Amino acid sequence: MAAEFLVMLYEYSPLFYITVISVCFIITVAVVLGWFGFDVPVILRSSDETESLTPVPERKMVQVTNSFALEMESTAGTVTEGVSLRPYCLEDCVLSCFWGCGVPALQGALQSHQHGLLLRTPELFQEALGLNYLHHQSFNIHKEEKEEYFTQMPPDLRVTDFGLLPRDRYPLVAVLTLANPETRDNYNIVASVTVLHVPDDKYRLSARILSQYLLTAQGNLYDLKPLFMSADNSNLSGTTEPSTSTQGAEPQPERPGEKGEESDSEGDWPDDTQGRDCVVCQNAPINRVLLPCRHACVCNGCVCHFQHCPICRAFVLESFALANRPACDEEEDFLSED
């Protein structure tokens, strides 16, 4: 009966018959490719296959204490007017300000630290720069002080700008180092380098932090990068004071003054749900940072079900935990609440 029906279709509509054969061939090829491990379009996959995605690899992190933090005042001036910096230190330290620091000189100094010349003191850092800066100013910071320190380019130098883009000098580089030799062995991080932009006559972009680096006693260089998370999440928000931060091959602490990704306000939610704002399950606290996009938006239980960031759809290469809590505990809590 089926054969007679196909013969009738072939006689009256050969194009329809050819189409049926082509569709069957495409489905067969897709099944064979999927069987041998080749990637198959999601529309052709079964529901069981989509649930068993390859888990996102976890980056190993080590907690270390960062004894330095630096904040630029929001009312920062210009190159000619000077700027105010507010350091926060767990120990007595020295704030060194290098105006008009050469870009190659700074990068060379950072590389020299990685190659054995540990920049533990302001003198060593100044020597590594090779005097390739226009003005140097230093301040002794007491650990209990939280004052502002004003630094300015001397008027007699008559420097009002650093030229047109691209520039070969950074407007201001601030370096924090430990003042007492006996305390340098107590911390893994021995120096903090902050590159700042200060507006001038040629480039009026508002004052801001361009980049921050941490130098360790083992000769490692870490580039600090911001985390993006809910701005209303009080128990995960960043702080400007020194604290213990999760760091590894690429530390990801949130910079002072930076806001995370915008999300729905939590003001209308009950108090017992504050902070439990995983964007997927909405039932567990955020505890995973996705790399390389650095969005903190999912919990331990949901991170294994996604290969793309739920916020920006970027492909997730790896992730690390915000808190030292096993993923199994997170899943148990989720199941018990359901």
C-alpha positions in Angstrom: 0.0 0.0 0.0 2.8 2.3 0.9 4.7 1.5 -2.3 1.6 2.2 -4.4 1.2 5.6 -2.6 4.9 6.5 -3.3 4.5 5.4 -6.9 1.4 7.6 -7.3 3.3 10.6 -5.7 6.2 10.0 -8.1 3.9 9.9 -11.1 2.1 13.1 -10.2 4.8 15.0 -8.2 8.4 13.8 -8.7 9.8 16.9 -7.0 8.0 15.9 -3.7 9.4 12.4 -3.9 13.0 13.8 -4.4 12.5 16.1 -1.4 11.4 13.3 0.9 14.5 11.3 -0.1 16.8 14.3 0.5 15.3 15.0 4.0 15.8 11.4 5.0 19.4 11.5 3.8 20.1 14.7 5.8 18.7 13.3 9.0 20.7 10.1 8.5 23.9 12.0 8.0 23.2 14.1 11.1 22.6 11.0 13.2 25.8 9.4 12.0 27.9 12.5 12.7 26.4 12.8 16.1 27.2 9.1 16.8 30.9 9.7 16.0 31.2 12.8 18.1 30.9 15.5 15.5 29.0 18.7 16.4 25.4 18.6 15.3 23.0 21.6 15.1 21.0 21.9 18.3 17.7 21.6 16.4 18.6 18.1 15.5 19.7 17.0 18.9 17.5 15.2 21.4 16.6 16.6 24.8 18.9 14.1 26.5 21.9 15.3 24.5 21.3 18.9 25.3 21.2 18.2 29.1 24.5 16.4 29.1 26.8 19.3 28.1 30.5 19.2 28.8 31.1 20.8 32.2 32.9 24.1 32.3 36.5 23.6 33.6 37.2 25.2 36.9 40.2 27.4 37.3 42.2 26.7 40.5 42.4 29.8 42.7 44.4 30.6 45.9 43.3 33.2 48.4 45.9 35.8 49.3 45.7 39.0 51.3 46.0 42.2 49.3 47.3 44.9 51.7 47.0 47.7 49.1 44.0 49.7 47.7 44.0 53.1 46.0 41.0 55.3 45.2 41.0 58.4 43.0 38.6 61.1 44.2 35.6 61.8 42.0 36.5 65.5 42.0 39.9 64.9 40.4 41.4 67.8 38.7 43.7 68.0 35.7 47.4 67.8 34.9 47.9 71.4 35.9 45.6 71.4 38.9 46.7 68.1 40.4 44.7 65.1 41.7 43.8 63.7 45.1 44.5 60.0 45.9 43.2 58.1 48.9 45.2 54.9 49.8 44.1 52.2 52.1 46.9 50.0 53.6 47.0 47.2 56.1 50.6 48.1 57.0 52.7 51.3 56.8 53.5 51.9 53.2 54.9 54.4 50.7 52.9 56.0 47.9 55.1 56.9 44.9 53.6 59.1 42.2 55.4 59.2 38.8 54.0 62.0 36.5 54.6 61.6 32.8 55.9 58.0 33.1 57.1 56.5 29.8 55.0 53.6 28.5 58.0 51.5 27.5 59.7 52.2 30.8 56.8 51.0 32.9 56.3 47.9 30.8 60.0 47.2 31.0 60.0 47.6 34.8 57.1 45.2 35.1 58.9 42.7 32.9 62.1 43.0 35.0 60.1 42.1 38.1 59.0 38.9 36.4 62.6 38.1 35.4 64.1 38.3 38.9 64.4 41.9 39.8 61.8 42.0 42.6 60.5 45.6 42.9 59.9 45.5 46.7 60.9 49.1 47.4 60.3 52.6 45.9 64.0 52.9 45.1 64.1 49.7 43.1 61.0 50.7 41.2 62.4 54.1 40.5 65.6 52.5 39.3 63.7 50.1 37.1 62.0 53.0 35.3 65.4 54.4 34.4 64.3 57.9 35.4 62.0 57.9 32.4 59.4 60.2 34.0 58.9 64.0 34.3 58.2 64.3 38.1 58.4 62.1 41.1 56.6 62.6 44.4 56.4 60.2 47.4 54.3 60.1 50.6 54.7 58.0 53.8 51.3 56.4 54.6 50.5 55.2 58.1 48.2 52.1 58.2 45.6 53.8 60.4 45.4 56.9 58.2 42.7 57.3 55.6 43.5 60.7 54.4 43.7 62.2 50.9 47.1 62.9 49.4 47.4 65.7 46.8 49.9 65.3 44.1 50.6 67.8 41.3 53.0 68.4 38.4 55.3 71.3 39.3 54.2 74.5 37.5 57.8 75.4 36.6 57.9 72.3 34.3 55.2 74.0 32.2 53.6 70.7 31.2 50.0 71.1 30.2 49.5 68.0 28.1 51.2 64.7 27.1 50.6 65.1 23.3 48.1 63.6 20.9 47.1 60.0 20.7 48.7 57.5 20.6 50.9 58.7 23.5 54.2 57.4 24.7 53.7 58.5 28.3 51.1 57.7 31.0 49.8 60.9 32.8 50.3 59.3 36.3 51.5 56.1 37.7 50.9 55.5 41.5 52.9 52.7 43.2 52.2 51.4 46.7 55.0 49.5 48.5 55.4 48.3 52.1 57.5 50.7 54.1 59.0 48.3 56.8 61.3 45.5 55.7 60.0 43.2 58.5 56.5 43.3 57.1 57.4 42.4 53.5 57.8 38.8 54.3 54.3 38.6 55.8 52.5 39.3 52.6 52.6 37.6 49.2 51.8 40.8 47.4 54.7 43.3 47.8 53.6 46.2 45.5 50.6 47.6 43.7 50.9 49.6 40.5 48.0 51.8 39.3 48.0 53.6 36.0 45.7 56.6 36.0 44.5 59.0 33.3 44.4 62.6 34.2 42.7 65.1 31.8 44.8 67.7 30.1 44.6 70.3 27.3 44.8 67.8 24.5 42.7 64.9 26.0 39.7 65.9 28.2 38.5 62.4 29.0 37.5 62.3 32.7 40.0 61.1 35.3 39.9 57.3 35.8 42.0 54.2 36.6 43.3 52.7 33.4 44.8 49.5 34.8 46.1 48.0 38.0 48.8 45.4 38.6 49.9 43.4 41.7 53.5 42.3 42.1 54.2 39.3 44.3 57.2 38.1 46.2 57.6 35.2 43.8 58.1 37.5 40.8 54.6 37.1 39.4 52.6 39.9 37.8 48.8 40.0 38.1 46.6 42.3 36.1 43.5 43.2 38.1 40.2 43.1 36.1 36.7 44.0 37.1 33.9 41.6 38.0 30.4 42.3 36.5 27.6 41.6 38.9 24.4 43.1 40.2 24.8 46.6 41.6 22.1 46.0 44.2 23.7 42.9 45.6 24.9 44.1 49.0 26.7 41.0 50.2 28.8 40.6 47.0 29.5 44.2 46.2 33.1 45.4 45.9 34.9 47.5 48.6 37.6 50.1 48.4 39.4 48.9 51.5 42.1 46.2 51.5 40.7 42.7 51.9 41.3 39.0 51.1 40.5 38.4 47.5 40.3 35.3 45.4 43.3 35.3 43.0 45.1 32.9 40.8 46.5 33.0 37.3 44.1 36.0 36.6 42.8 37.7 39.7 39.4 39.2 39.2 38.5 41.6 42.1 36.1 44.5 41.5 37.7 47.9 41.2 36.6 50.7 43.4 33.9 52.8 41.9 33.0 50.5 39.1 29.4 49.3 38.6 28.4 45.9 37.5 25.9 44.8 34.9 22.4 46.3 35.4 19.7 43.8 36.6 16.2 43.9 38.0 15.9 45.7 41.3 15.7 43.6 44.5 13.9 46.2 46.6 10.5 44.5 46.3 11.8 41.0 47.3 11.6 39.7 50.9 14.6 40.1 53.1 15.3 36.4 53.2 15.8 36.3 49.4 18.4 39.1 49.3 21.6 37.9 47.6 19.9 34.7 46.2 19.9 36.0 42.7 21.3 33.4 40.3 20.0 34.6 37.0 19.1 31.0 36.0 17.4 29.4 39.0 16.7 32.5 41.0 17.1 30.4 44.1 20.7 30.2 45.0 23.5 32.8 45.7 25.8 33.8 42.9 29.1 32.0 43.4 30.6 31.6 40.0 32.6 34.0 37.7 32.6 33.1 34.1 35.7 33.6 32.0 36.7 35.4 29.8 33.6 37.7 30.0 34.0 37.9 33.9 30.2 38.0 34.5 29.3 36.8 38.1 25.7 35.7 37.4 25.2 31.9 38.2 25.5 29.6 41.1 27.5 26.4 41.5 24.5 24.3 40.6 23.7 26.0 37.3 27.2 26.7 35.9 27.6 23.1 34.6 24.5 23.5 32.4 25.8 26.3 30.2 28.5 26.8 27.6 27.5 30.4 26.9 27.2 33.2 29.4 23.5 33.9 30.2 24.2 37.7 30.2 26.3 38.4 27.1 26.2 35.0 25.3 30.0 34.8 25.2 31.4 31.3 25.0 32.6 30.2 28.5 36.1 28.8 28.6 36.4 28.3 32.4 35.1 29.6 35.7 36.2 30.1 39.3 34.3 30.3 42.6 33.7 33.5 44.5 33.6 31.5 47.8 35.2 28.3 49.0 31.9 26.3 49.0 31.7 22.9 47.2 29.2 22.7 44.4 27.6 19.6 45.9 26.5 21.7 48.9 24.9 24.2 46.6 22.9 21.5 44.8 21.8 19.9 48.1 20.5 23.3 49.3 18.6 23.7 46.0 17.0 20.3 46.2 16.0 20.7 49.9 14.3 24.0 49.1 12.4 22.5 46.3 
